[in-house]
Amino acid sequence: MKPWMWGLLALLLLSVLLRSAPLFLLALLLGLIAGAALLWLRVCLAGVSYTRHFERTRLFHGDEIALDIEIVNAKPLPLAWLRAEDELPKALQISPARLTHSHRPERLRLINLISLRWYERVTRHYRVTALRRGAWAFGPARLLSGDMFGFDVREEEAAHVDTLLVYPRIAPLTALGLPSDRPFGEFRAMRQLAEDPLRLNGARDYVSGDSMRYVHWKATARRNSLQTKTFDASANRPLALFLNINTHEHAWEGYDPDLQEYAITATASLAHWAWEQGQAVGLFANTVMQPGARIVRIRPAGHRDQLTLIFEALARIIPFGRWPLEESLRYEGLHLPYGTTIVVITALLTEPLRRTLLYLHDRGFALALVTLGGAGNAPLIPGVRRYHIGGHAEWDALTSLHLSANQSPTQRPR
């Protein structure tokens, strides 16, 4: 029991012992008030809802959207006061808002203190500016209210969490130091790089080095000699982007957030360029996406939602690599469409990664390497076209451009 309850009970007993009618009436009145307060406290948060309404939940870096917070009291009992505390990401700019620090790292607390009449709806309007790439959680919110006398406080959690996705920056290829017209050139090193396995046009005699996957068994049986399928030239080879999320060789060294973000921006920009060219494009990375720790594996495709899938994956990836990139290259290389051009974006060029690139070159893949930071000082790899797009200075120059939404991709997020 609360201390004031003991006091009320003592007052009632005293009035009986003293046989005092005024004192008894006073105790009875206070008891009625206390009962009303307890009932009010029990039901004060019943029928109260807290809802966020976003103008849209997919943004590009620098976009600004409207956020409306709606608080509803759907019952005949008014609320003298209601305090709503909502957990928001510190990485986004929210205005105008009353913000305080949260006990959770990288989080702020948005506070709304209002009173609500019966069946009243209150809406607060804010503007959210996307300042950093990522998948940002809004919530949960904490609702606090109590009786009209301030005897006690009741608390509930509005557990619903909304996620706002901020896509990476998109930069013109020229801003990255890459040629804007066919940055990876015309690869002519291997026959299979210019052929499309969906366009079979005949067979020829097998020669050393041909893949056994493309042996024409029917023609072999007819001619009694090993035959290889031949294909028409492909007008548009698929592009597979491999992002190395690691910036240091060892996990205990941590990571360089600027170089990592630069690599993600370069990857998103290349994906956007390929999509605009009508080219099938895919994304692979040596990390996972949240929630669910899903592997970043988007096969090359040219459908209308492919670019959105890639941007969402880049927004959701966690900053720590789970395995070396060469493992992804070796595994995924065996399952890529025939004639795929592989582009590796990395700030770290280790000897195992070099050997893997040489292995893929020997397998007949067209290869390009986009390096950042210290990886640009590594020796050239035979058969691999390389572009170095700089390091911290170039990233600082790129971020200072403040690319507007009009410079963002023509495919807006949904």
Protein Blocks (a to p, Z undefined) as FASTA:
>chain_A
ZZklmmmmmmmmmmmmnopaklmmmmmmmmmmmmmmmmmmmmmmgoiacddddfbfcdce
hiacdddddddddbfbdcfbdcddddddfkbccddddddddfbehiacddddddddehia
cddddddddfbgcdddedddddddddfkomaccddddfbccddddddddddfklnopafb
hplopafkbmklmccfklccbdcdddehiafklccfklmmmnopacdddddddfbdcddd
dddfbfbfbfklopafklmmmmmmmmmmmmmmmmmnopacddddfbdddehiiacddddd
fbfklmmmmmmmmmmpcfbdfbdfklmmmmmmmmgcehiacddddfbdcfklmmmmmmmm
mnopacddddehjllmpccdehiacddebjfkmmmmmmmnopafklmcfbdcZZ
